[in-house]
Amino acid sequence: MKWLIIVAFLLIIASLAGALVAMMRGDSASGDERRTRRMAKALTVRIGLSVLLFIAVIISYHLGWIQPTGLPMR
């Protein structure tokens, strides 16, 4: 489960970096629409991966695959 979380975080960061590259690349007026679509797609992928990771962590907790290791409850 740890590897799944690590890979998901890396994919989320890569998607965010892709959106940054799309946003910062070039100033040509003809490529603005294409650049905007590419950035929006990268951000949509990032949101989807984040939601999928959250759901996977919740399901894994309920199935007992992961255990909380925070402060003890009193």
WOJOBEL-V487879 format. One line per field, one symbol per residue. phi: phi as a letter, one per 20 degrees, with the letter a starting at -180 (. if undefined). A space follows every 50 residues. Layout:
phi = ???
This chain:
phi = .ffffffffffffffffffffffeflcfffefffffffffffffffffff ffffffffffffenfccfcfffed
